[in-house]
Amino acid sequence: MFMSFFGLQAQEQKDKEQHRERIKAMKVAYITQEMSMNPDLAQKFWPIYNKYECQKMDLHRREHEELKDIESLSEKEADMKLMEYQEIENEEYQIKKELFSDLRKIITSKEIIKLYKLESDFNKKLLKEYRERKGEERKNK
């Protein structure tokens, strides 16, 4: 029973990773298509963008580290956590600023704004699809 529990956890983790990879592939395809990227531009664009995405994910992980019971936090611990949140926000601003600077070397400002909108549109579509699937699951139970 003990081994099957860990086997299930490992399979669940593998499923989550595959799910993330599918979403990433869909996002790459969506942005590439909507930005009308030719292979030369894509070869320059994706390393810059992927670096930004990795940095952003690292910040996201730091921001959402497991918190023990909030009620048990001392005021000093809460102050430290708030300072960490502020630092993360500052770092996110800096990496976005770097992203825009790096992208301006290969695409126009107008295209960067379009990219920003495409990211938002993609996330909205993803959330809508997720909600629809959850609704269907509830109906089928």
VMD Tcl script that draws the C-alpha trace (Angstrom):
set ca {
  {0.00 0.00 0.00}
  {2.87 2.34 0.89}
  {4.55 1.73 -2.48}
  {1.32 2.22 -4.42}
  {0.79 5.59 -2.69}
  {4.19 6.83 -3.84}
  {3.60 5.32 -7.26}
  {0.35 7.29 -7.54}
  {2.11 10.47 -6.43}
  {4.85 9.95 -9.02}
  {2.25 9.34 -11.74}
  {0.31 12.44 -10.66}
  {3.49 14.53 -10.86}
  {4.28 13.11 -14.30}
  {0.73 13.92 -15.47}
  {1.05 17.50 -14.21}
  {4.37 17.92 -16.02}
  {2.90 16.55 -19.27}
  {-0.07 18.90 -18.87}
  {2.28 21.88 -18.41}
  {4.25 20.86 -21.49}
  {1.06 20.61 -23.58}
  {-0.01 24.09 -22.46}
  {3.44 25.46 -23.24}
  {3.34 23.91 -26.73}
  {-0.10 25.41 -27.35}
  {1.13 28.82 -26.21}
  {4.19 28.64 -28.48}
  {2.02 27.68 -31.44}
  {-0.53 30.40 -30.67}
  {2.04 33.19 -30.29}
  {4.09 32.04 -33.28}
  {1.00 31.99 -35.48}
  {-0.54 35.23 -34.23}
  {2.76 37.10 -34.47}
  {3.27 35.66 -38.00}
  {6.80 34.61 -37.07}
  {9.07 33.31 -39.76}
  {11.69 30.72 -38.74}
  {14.46 33.35 -38.47}
  {12.44 35.54 -36.10}
  {11.27 32.54 -34.08}
  {14.89 31.43 -33.64}
  {15.75 34.83 -32.15}
  {12.51 35.36 -30.24}
  {11.98 32.11 -28.33}
  {15.28 32.00 -26.39}
  {14.61 35.54 -25.11}
  {11.00 34.78 -24.25}
  {11.77 31.40 -22.65}
  {14.42 32.98 -20.43}
  {11.82 35.48 -19.23}
  {9.24 32.75 -18.64}
  {11.71 30.71 -16.56}
  {12.60 33.73 -14.46}
  {8.91 34.55 -14.00}
  {8.15 30.96 -12.92}
  {10.97 31.07 -10.37}
  {9.51 34.25 -8.92}
  {6.05 32.71 -8.88}
  {7.37 29.70 -6.94}
  {9.06 31.98 -4.40}
  {5.90 34.02 -3.99}
  {3.69 30.98 -3.45}
  {5.92 29.00 -1.12}
  {3.91 27.11 1.40}
  {2.99 29.30 4.31}
  {2.42 27.79 7.67}
  {-0.79 28.79 9.34}
  {-1.05 32.55 8.89}
  {-2.49 32.91 12.37}
  {0.69 31.48 13.86}
  {2.98 33.96 12.07}
  {4.64 36.47 14.32}
  {4.47 40.11 13.27}
  {8.19 39.97 12.50}
  {7.70 36.92 10.25}
  {4.80 38.67 8.52}
  {6.95 41.78 7.98}
  {9.68 39.63 6.45}
  {7.15 37.91 4.17}
  {5.78 41.30 3.04}
  {9.31 42.47 2.28}
  {9.86 39.30 0.25}
  {6.64 39.95 -1.71}
  {7.79 43.50 -2.45}
  {11.18 42.23 -3.60}
  {9.51 39.69 -5.87}
  {7.32 42.41 -7.40}
  {10.41 44.54 -8.00}
  {12.28 41.61 -9.58}
  {9.30 40.87 -11.82}
  {9.28 44.48 -12.99}
  {13.00 44.28 -13.71}
  {12.79 41.06 -15.73}
  {9.85 42.43 -17.74}
  {11.83 45.60 -18.40}
  {14.76 43.45 -19.57}
  {12.42 41.36 -21.75}
  {11.06 44.46 -23.48}
  {14.56 45.82 -23.98}
  {15.79 42.54 -25.48}
  {12.72 42.15 -27.69}
  {13.07 45.69 -29.04}
  {16.27 44.50 -30.71}
  {14.31 42.04 -32.86}
  {10.70 43.29 -33.05}
  {8.94 46.65 -32.95}
  {7.32 48.23 -29.91}
  {3.94 47.71 -31.55}
  {4.68 43.98 -31.85}
  {5.73 43.85 -28.18}
  {2.37 45.36 -27.21}
  {0.66 42.81 -29.46}
  {2.60 40.04 -27.68}
  {1.48 41.39 -24.31}
  {-2.15 41.26 -25.51}
  {-1.71 37.78 -27.00}
  {-0.45 36.47 -23.66}
  {-3.51 37.87 -21.95}
  {-5.84 36.46 -24.62}
  {-4.19 33.03 -24.38}
  {-4.55 32.97 -20.59}
  {-8.22 33.99 -20.84}
  {-8.90 31.21 -23.37}
  {-7.11 28.70 -21.19}
  {-9.10 29.73 -18.11}
  {-12.37 29.61 -20.05}
  {-11.60 26.11 -21.34}
  {-10.65 24.98 -17.83}
  {-13.93 26.29 -16.40}
  {-15.93 24.65 -19.19}
  {-14.23 21.30 -18.56}
  {-14.85 21.55 -14.83}
  {-18.51 22.34 -15.55}
  {-18.77 19.28 -17.79}
  {-17.14 17.11 -15.12}
  {-19.69 18.28 -12.56}
  {-22.57 17.52 -14.94}
  {-21.28 14.00 -15.55}
  {-20.95 13.12 -11.86}
}
mol new
graphics top color blue
foreach p $ca { graphics top sphere $p radius 0.5 }
foreach p [lrange $ca 0 end-1] q [lrange $ca 1 end] { graphics top cylinder $p $q radius 0.2 }
display resetview
